Every structure is written in structure tokens, then in C-alpha cells.
Amino acid sequence: MKQELAQEPGLPGVLSVPRYLQEVYWWAYVHPNAIRVFERQWLVNAILWGNFSKLRDAALQALGPLQGRMLQIACVYGDLTARLADGMSQAASLDVVDIVPAQISNLQRKLAGRSGITLFQRDSASLGFADNSYAGALLFFLLHEQPQTVRRQTLAEALRVTAPGGRVVIADYHCPSRWHPLYYLFRPVLALLEPYALDLWRNDISRWMPENIRFHIESRRTFFGGLYQLVVLVRE
Ligand SMILES: C[S@@+](CC[C@H](N)C(=O)[O-])C[C@H]1O[C@@H](n2cnc3c(N)ncnc32)[C@H](O)[C@@H]1O
């Protein structure tokens, strides 16, 4: 496995961590103790109210046959990337990007000994890969962490680098129905710890999708009383 921290010519050598991550998510991804605390499958499952495996498996299934060059945009605690790699055909390869170098090192440690996976330090809002260069891309609980401008750029970049016919699979928060007990209990928690997440409660995700790239929404499903959504885009 190859870990690339250098950028392509014309891009800076090591990218700085965006302000929203440093200010809002320092405790989850940036602080030196973050990985020690959060890199536990049971904990990420608890944070998703017991739905991690269900959402992981649904997202991987939605990507379709894992053939060609696949892209995972942002590292995820737990075994998502290992499961993605397990499902790849022999000829397939996986690139994973993240903006925080410690997250890349952590993923490298988790994937030790596996081949066909390349890790890059990249900003999801400006991936730096060629147009149409991936067979499919996965955004697993990244968009709710981003301010609106960055979220919009991330979606545009995911679609730009995905080749026609390829899927961009998004798993993320969604507004639960009003009878859901978490509608009232979880909202203040999100407002405190993950303030941008409530954007996805208030708006349809299509609000941040690009207008200048051709794609269609192939499917959308909600899970757990509507608290989570799985949206599949197909590049045209
Ligand atoms: C995929 S999201 C959340 C995943 C989920 N909450 C989990 O269990 O890990 C977390 C990752 O997104 C990364 N990230 C956030 N903003 C990014 C950006 N602009 N570009 C690349 N990676 C980013 C963070 O560094 C972090 O590793």
C-alpha cells in the first residue's frame, strides 16, 4: 500500500487542515487523542445508534460491483474501508483521501498488508484528480460535517471525478419523522457537537448538488425512522 502525502505538480506539498475541522471537529479527528478514543467499532456504532453495519453494508452494496478505480472520500473510523477493499475484484483499486494526515496514518495502520489501496492527503473540496477518473465514489458521513460552501464543492468534486455511468454513493444524516424520539432528543446534541449536520435536517440534499455536471438521482432510502439517508447518484 502506498501513502502519498505529496501533491501533484502545482499543488502545495502538505495541505493545511480547514478551519471548520480545527474549530468544530478538533475533538473527533484532529486532536492527538482523537484516534485513540474514537477508533473503536462499538463506539462508531453507538454514535450511529446501532446502525453502523447496516449503513456500511447498504452503502457498499449501492456502489455496485467494485471494479475499476474506486474512490473513498474521507477516512471513516471502524472497518468500512477494509470491507470496501474486501469486496473489490482483483483488477480493482481503491484510493482514499483525507485532509488530516493523522487520519491517513491511522487508516494505513488499519489496512496494513493489503494491496491495491492508495492513500492521499487531499481536500474533498478540491480533489486534484482528473475528470472522469473513477468508476465510483463513496461519501460516508462526510457532508454533514462540512459548512455549506465546502459541502457543495465536495459534491461537485465527487461527481466531476466519477466517470459517466459510475455511482456516487452518499450516506449521511436526514431529518427523522416527528414521532421519532430522537427528533427532540438528538437535535440539541447535534446542534452542540455537529452544528452543520442540522442543515441536512432542514434541507433536501439536492440543494448542494452541482448544476453544471450531468447526473441523476438513481435511488434514495432512509433508515432508522428517517434519521439517516442513502442517496445514489449516477454520473451521465
Ligand atoms: C468521513 S467523516 C465522518 C465519518 C464517521 N463519523 C466516522 O465514523 O468516522 C470524517 C473524516 O472526514 C475528514 N474530512 C473532513 N473534511 C474533509 C475535507 N474537506 N477533505 C478531506 N477529508 C475531510 C476528517 O478528517 C475525518 O477523517
PDBQT file of the ligand as one rigid body, heavy atoms in Angstrom, charges set to zero:
ROOT
HETATM    1  C1  LIG A 301     -15.979  10.725   6.837  1.00  0.00    +0.000 C 
HETATM    2  S1  LIG A 301     -16.122  11.854   8.095  1.00  0.00    +0.000 S 
HETATM    3  C2  LIG A 301     -17.052  11.058   9.359  1.00  0.00    +0.000 C 
HETATM    4  C3  LIG A 301     -17.086   9.607   9.455  1.00  0.00    +0.000 C 
HETATM    5  C4  LIG A 301     -17.745   8.985  10.635  1.00  0.00    +0.000 C 
HETATM    6  N1  LIG A 301     -18.298   9.943  11.585  1.00  0.00    +0.000 N 
HETATM    7  C5  LIG A 301     -16.775   8.080  11.320  1.00  0.00    +0.000 C 
HETATM    8  O1  LIG A 301     -17.263   7.222  11.998  1.00  0.00    +0.000 OA
HETATM    9  O2  LIG A 301     -15.582   8.161  11.198  1.00  0.00    +0.000 OA
HETATM   10  C6  LIG A 301     -14.617  12.003   8.962  1.00  0.00    +0.000 C 
HETATM   11  C7  LIG A 301     -13.399  12.277   8.141  1.00  0.00    +0.000 C 
HETATM   12  O3  LIG A 301     -13.602  13.325   7.225  1.00  0.00    +0.000 OA
HETATM   13  C8  LIG A 301     -12.377  14.019   7.088  1.00  0.00    +0.000 C 
HETATM   14  N2  LIG A 301     -12.626  15.297   6.438  1.00  0.00    +0.000 N 
HETATM   15  C9  LIG A 301     -13.389  16.317   6.865  1.00  0.00    +0.000 A 
HETATM   16  N3  LIG A 301     -13.360  17.355   5.995  1.00  0.00    +0.000 NA
HETATM   17  C10 LIG A 301     -12.572  16.960   4.955  1.00  0.00    +0.000 A 
HETATM   18  C11 LIG A 301     -12.167  17.566   3.739  1.00  0.00    +0.000 A 
HETATM   19  N4  LIG A 301     -12.532  18.815   3.412  1.00  0.00    +0.000 N 
HETATM   20  N5  LIG A 301     -11.378  16.862   2.903  1.00  0.00    +0.000 NA
HETATM   21  C12 LIG A 301     -10.989  15.604   3.212  1.00  0.00    +0.000 A 
HETATM   22  N6  LIG A 301     -11.321  14.984   4.362  1.00  0.00    +0.000 NA
HETATM   23  C13 LIG A 301     -12.112  15.647   5.228  1.00  0.00    +0.000 A 
HETATM   24  C14 LIG A 301     -11.881  14.105   8.513  1.00  0.00    +0.000 C 
HETATM   25  O4  LIG A 301     -10.512  14.384   8.587  1.00  0.00    +0.000 OA
HETATM   26  C15 LIG A 301     -12.229  12.725   9.041  1.00  0.00    +0.000 C 
HETATM   27  O5  LIG A 301     -11.182  11.811   8.910  1.00  0.00    +0.000 OA
ENDROOT
TORSDOF 0
